[in-house]
C-alpha cells in the first residue's frame, strides 16, 4: 500500500539545492529521476535515502528525525540514514541510499549506492557463544521477525520456524482491514514470498503442532509422527487465540471468528452470501470488521456491554468519536446490551429484542497460548514471565509477542500487550539475545499500534492500565487531535492517542 512520494514540483536533487535550505536536523523531500528521495542533515553530514517507507509507503519527510535515524509517521518504522537499513519493525526492507556531494554551498545527489553487504556469518559458531541450532515456535509477527533478524545479523546455524498455520507468515492486521474490505489483494498479505525462506535457509514447517518442550533435554517434541528437534536456543512465539464466549449457539454454522488468514477467507466467503451481520464485541478487531463489512455493503449491528465503544482503552472522548464514525457509515450500535442466544437467522438479546442476521462475528477478545510453557515448567503468570532480555525462567529459552510478560523499564510493572508491532520488535530483540556474543539487548520500546476506521486512523503510543485525567490538544470533532492520558498529573508511560 502507499507508494513513491516523488512529485513534479519537488526539487530535482541532481541539479542541486542550497545547503541553507536544509538546517541541521532538517529534512527535504525531492526526487532523482522518477524516484522520491529524502535529504536529511545531521551536523555537517547530509544523507540521501528513499523517501517512502518500505512498510506501507508512508512519507518519511513527514516523520521524525532522531539521531541518525528517521521514523515513519504512519507506523513508526525506523531507518538508518547512513545505510538505509530498516532498524525497527514494522518495516523489514531497507530504503535505498544515494551519494551526496557538497560544493560551493550547494548539495547535489549523485549515484545510487550499492546496498550494504550482508553481515558475515561465522563459518563455525564459537562454542558457548553463537548457537548451532535455533528453533522458533510460532509463525506470527514475533516468530517471523526473529527469523528474519537472525539471518540479517549473519547467523549461519540451523534455523527452524514451526507454524501451526497452513500459510507462510503474513500481515495479520490487514485480515480485519483492507483485505477483509476487499481493497487489498491476497498477494499483498504475505510478509515475504515463499522463496525467501529457502533463500535464507529458514526451515519453515507449516501445519506443525508442537506437543511439548523439554528444557533439560533441549528438544522440541512434535505431534504425531513429527519426531523431535534439538535446540541450543528456543523462542516461544505462540501468540493468542480467540475466546468463544459461553453463549448458546456460539458454535453455530453462521458464526465466525477472526484470527488467521483462513478465518478471514472464510469470513469473506460468508459475507458474499449475507445481507445482515451482527458483531458481538466493540473492541478494535470487532469494529474494524464492522467497517470492512460495511464496505462490502452488509447491514451491520454491533452488540456490546460497554457504554461507549473502546471507552475502557481510549476514554469517553475518543470512544464517542469512534461511535460517531461508525454510525455515520450506517453501523447500528446496541450498547450496554448482551446476547442471550444465537439462533439460525437471528441473534436474541438479553434486553428482549432480536436482530436478524445471516452472519455473526465474535469479537470477544483473545487469550495467550501459554500451555506449552506451562507444561514445560516455565514461570507463567498471566503470560510467560521473561526478563528485560525476553529470556524465560529456563536459560536459553525466550518468549516474545502476545504471550510474553516483561518488566517495563519505565514503570517497573510487568506488561503483556497484544500489539503487532510490539510482537515484531520483541522478536527482533529476542533474536539478538539468542545469538549470544557481545552485549545483550534490553527490550525498552514503547508500545505502539494503529487502528483504522473508514477514513480516520487512530495511533496509540505507550500503555496505561488506568488514568484519572485526559488532556486534549486539537479538535477531536475535526478528527485532528492528540489525547494524553494522565494519572496523578503525569502521563503514564507517555501514553497518547492520536486521530
N, C-alpha and C positions, 0 to 999 in steps of 0.2 A: 504494500500500500504506500501512499505518498509518492515521492518521486524526486527528480532532479529539480533544484530550485534556481537554475540559470534563467535569467530574464534578459530580454533585448535591451532594456535600459540600464542594466547593471554594467559597471566598468569592465572594459577588456583589459585584464591584468597583464597581458603580454605587452600592451602599449605603455604600461607604467602608470602608477598613481603616486601622488606626492606623499612622502613619508609623514608630513604634517597632518594628513588626513587620518592617520592611524596612531592615536595616542597610546602610550603604554597601558596595557590592559584592555585595549580596544579590539574590535573585530570589524571586518569589512567584507561584504559579500560581492563577488564579481564572477567573471567567467573566463575560461580559457577554451576557445573554440566553442563547442557545444556543451562543455562540462562546467557545472557550477563549482566555484572554488571559494573557499573562505580564507581570508588573511587574518592572522591573529598576531598581536605583538606582545612580547614579554621582554621588558628592558630594551636592550639593543637588538635582540633577536626577533625576526619576523618569520612566521611559519605559514605555509600554504597547504591546506588539506581540502578534501572533498567537502562540499557544503551540505550534503544530505546525509542524515543518519542512516546507517545500514540496517536498522531495525524496521521502522515503518516509513523512512524517508523524511523525518522531521527536519526543519530548517535550523541547522546548527548556529547560524548567525543570530538567532533569537534565543540561544541558550546562554549558558553561564560559563565564563572563563575562570578556572580555578588552577592556580599554579601553571603547570604546563599541560593542562587538560582542558577540554571543552565538553560540556554536558548538554545533552539534547533536552529541549524544553518540553517535549511530549512525554517521554517515558524514562528520562534520566539516564540513558546510556552514556557512557563516559569514554572519550577517545584521547589518545596521546597526540599532542600537537607535533611532537618530534618524529614519531614513527607511524602515526595513524592507527595504531593498534586499538582494538576495542577492549578497554581495560575492565569495564564492568558491564554485566548484562543489563538490559535485555539484548543488546547488540552483541554479535559474535564476530562478524566480518569486519575487517579494518576499512578505513577510508583511505583513498589514495593520497599521496603527497607529491608536491612539486618543489623544485629548487627555486629559491628566491634570491634575486640579485639586487643589491642596493648600490645606486650610482647617482651622484650629483643630486642628492636629496630626493630621489625617486625610487620606487620599488617596482621591480619587473619580475613577473613569474615566468620561469623558463620551463625546461623539460620536466616531464613527469618522472619521478624517481622509482626505481625498482623496489618492490615490497621487501621489507627486511627478511633475511633468511630465517627459516625455522630454527628455533633454539636447538643446539646439538644435543643429541641423546647419548647417554652413556652406553657404550658397546657392551660393557659388563657392569651392571649395577654394583656399587660398592656394598659389601656385606654390612648390614646394620644401618645403612643409610637409605638408598633407594630400593624400594621393594621390588621383588621379581614378579609378583602376581597380585593384581588388584581386581577385586570383584565388586561390582556395583549392583545392588538390588533395587530396582525401580527405574523405569524408563521415562519418567516425567521430567519436570523442569530441573530439579536438583541433580538427578542422575545424568541427564544429558550434559548439563553444564559442567559437571565434574569430569566426565569422559573427554569432552572437548578440550577442557583446560589442561588435563594431563598430557594429551598429545601435543597441545600447543607449547607446553613447557618442555617438550622434548623427552617425555617419559617413553622409554623403549621396551618396557617389560610387557608381560601378558596382561591384557585388559579385557574383561568380560562385563557386558552390560546385560542384565537379566530384566526382562519386562514381561509382566503378565498380560499385556495387551497384544492385540493382533496387528497393530500398526506401529511403525517406527516413531520415535519421539516427534511430537507435533506441538503446534502453538495452541495450547488449551484455552486461553482466554477467548479466542475467537469462536469457540464452539457455541457460545451464547450470544455472540455479537454478529460480525459481518457474515460469517459462514452460515449461521442459522438464518440470518435475514435474507440470504440469497444474493448478497452483494460481493462475496468473495468466493472464488472457485476453490475446490478441494486441492488443486495443485499448489495453492499458496499456503496450505496448512502445515506440511512437514517442516521441521526446523532445519533439516538437511536432506538432500537427495539420498536415496538408498546407497548410491555409490560411495558416499562419504565414509561409511563405516568400514567398507573393505579397504578403501584407500588409506585410512588411518589405522588399519589393523585393530579395529574395535570389534570384538566378537559379540555382536548383537544377537541375542536369543529372544525371539518373540514367543508369546504364549508359554513362557517359562514360569512355573509355580514353584516357589521355594517352600519346602516342607519344614525346614529347620536350620538353625545355625549352631555350630559347635565352636564356641570361643576358644576353649582349651585346645581342641584338635585343629583349629584354624581351617575349618572346612564349612562349605555350604551344601546342604543336602537338598536335592531337587525332588519334586514329587514324581510319582510314577516310576518310570524306568530312566529318569534323567540322570541318575548317578550322583556323584559328588564333585565339588570344585574346591580345591585347596586355595587358600589365600594367605598373603602376607599382610595386606591391608584390606579392609572391607568398609564399604559405605552403604548404610541403610537409608534409602530414599523412597520409602513405600507409600508416601502420600496419605491421602484421606479418601474416605468412601462416603457416599450419600447416606443420610439417615432416612429410613422409611418409617413414618410415624404409625402408631397403632390405631389407624383409622379403619373402620370396617370398609372393605372394598379397595384398600390402598394397593392391593396387588392385582387389580382388575386389568383386563386387556387394553383399556383406553388410557391407562395411567403410565406416564413416562417420568424418568428421572434423567438428569443430565450431569455426566462427569467425563465420559470418554467420547472419542470420535465415533465409536459405534453407537453410543447413545444419541449423539447429535444427528447422525444419519437416520436413525430410526424416528427421531422427532420430526425431522424434515419430511419423511415419507408420511407420517401420521398427519402432519399439518396439511398435506396436499388433499387429504380426504375429509378434512374437518372444516366446519364453519365457525364453531364456537369453542373457546378454550377457557379453562379455569386454571389459574396459577395459585397454588397453595403455598403461601410464604411471600413476604415482601422484602427479602434480602437482595443483595446485589445481583446474584445469579437469577433469581426469580424475576426481578424487574427487567434485566437485560433480555431474558427470554420473552417477557411480555412485549417489549419493544420490537423484538425480532418477529414475533408472530403477528403483531400489528402491521409490520412492513409486508408481511405475506397476505394481508387482507382479512385475517381472522378477527372475530369479535372476541375481546379478551376481558375477563373479570379476574381480579386479584382478591384473595381472601387471606386475612392475616389478623393476629390478635393485637397488634400494636395500634396505638392511637394515630401514628404517622409512619409512613414507610421510612426505614433507616434512621429513625429518631434516636435509637439507642447508640448508633455508631456516629452519626453526623450532627445530632442535635435537632431541635424543633425548626430552626430557621431553614436549614438545608433539607430537612425532611419535608417541610411544606413545599419547598421548591420542587423536589423530586415528584411529589404527588401531582403538582400542577403540570409539570412537564408531561406526565403520562396522561392525565385527564385531557389535556389539550389535544392529544392524539387519539382520544376515544377510549382509553382504558377505564374500566369501572372498578372502583375500589369498594370492598366490603371489609372495613377495618373494625377492630375490636370485636371480631367475629371468629368463630371456629367452624370446623367441618364435622358434622355428625356422622356422615357416611358418604361413600362414593358408590353410586349405583349406575347401571347401564343407562347412558344418555343424560345423566344429571348428577349434581352434587347437592346433597342436603346439608343445610347449615344448622348450627346449634340454635340460632335465633328463631328457627321455624321456617324460614324460606328455603327455596331451592333454586339452582341455576342449571339451565340446560347446557350440556357440554358433550361434544364427541371426543374431546381431548382434555386430559387433566395432567398437569405437570407439577410434580412435587419439588418445591424449592425450600425444603425444610432443614437445611444445614448438612454438615458433614462431620465425621469423627475421624481422628487419626488412626492409621493402621499400625498399631503397636504390638500386635500379637506375637510376631516373630521375636521382637526384642524381649517381650515378657517371658516367652518360653525359653529364651537363651539365658535368662537370669540377669539381663541388663537392668540398670536402675531406671524405673519408669514411674512418673508421677504426672498425670495429665499430659503425657508426652514422654518421649525418650529424653532423659536428662543428659546434657552434654556440657562440657566446659567451654571457655571462651574460644578454644580452637576447634570446637564441634566434635571433640572426642568423647565417646561414651564412657561408662564405668569400666568397660573392658578395653585395655590398651590395644591400639591398632584397629579398633572398630569405631567408625564415625557415623554420625547421623546428620541429615540435612533435610530441609523442606518442611512440609506440614507436620511431620512427626517430631521434629527437634524442639526441645525446650531449653533455651540457652540463657545465660546470665547477661542481662542488659547492662553495659558499662556505664550508662548514663543515670540509671535509677537504682541499680543493684537488684531489681526484681528479675524473676525469670519470665521469659516471654515464649509463647508459641503462637506463630502468626501464619495464617493460610493465605499468603500473597505470592503470586507468581514470581515477581522479581526477587523477593526475599529468598525464595527457594533456589532460583538460579544463582544468586550471589553466594548463598551458603554452599551450593555445590562447588563453585569456583574456589571458595576459601578452603573447603574440606580437601579438595584436590591438592592444593599447595601444601597442606599439612600432612597429607598421606605420603607425599614424596620424601619427607624427611630432609636431611642435609642441613641447610642453613637455618636462619631464623624462622620461627613459626609465625603464622599469620592469624591474628585475632579477628573474630567477626565483630565488626563495630558499625556496619552500615545501618543507617536509619531506614526503617521500613517505608515502603512506598507502593502504592497501587493506583490504578486508574479505573474508572467506570464510565461508560458512555451511554447516554440516554437521548436517543434521537440526535439532534444537532448540538447537544450540550455535553461536555466532558467534565468529570469531577476527578481531580487529582488529590490524593491523600498522602501526606508526608508525616511520618512519626507514628506514635502509638500511645494511647492512654486508656486505662480501664475506666477512668471516671474523671469528671471535671465539674467545677461549680460556677463557671462563667465563660461566656464566649465574647470575643472581640471581632467585630465585622469591619473590614476595610473594603470599600467599594459598595456596589449595589447588587444584592442577591437577586432582586426582581429583574434586573437587567442581565442577569447571568454573567456578571463580571465582578467577582469578589474574592476576597481571602477571608476565611473564618479561622480564627485562632482560639484554641481551647485552653483554658487556664484553670489551675487549681491552686488556691491559696495565693493568688496573684502571679503565679508562674505558669508558663506554658509547659505541660507535661511532655517532656522529651521533644520539644519543638514541634508539636503536632499542629498541623493546619490542614484545612480543606480548601481547595481552590476550584472555582467554577469558571 
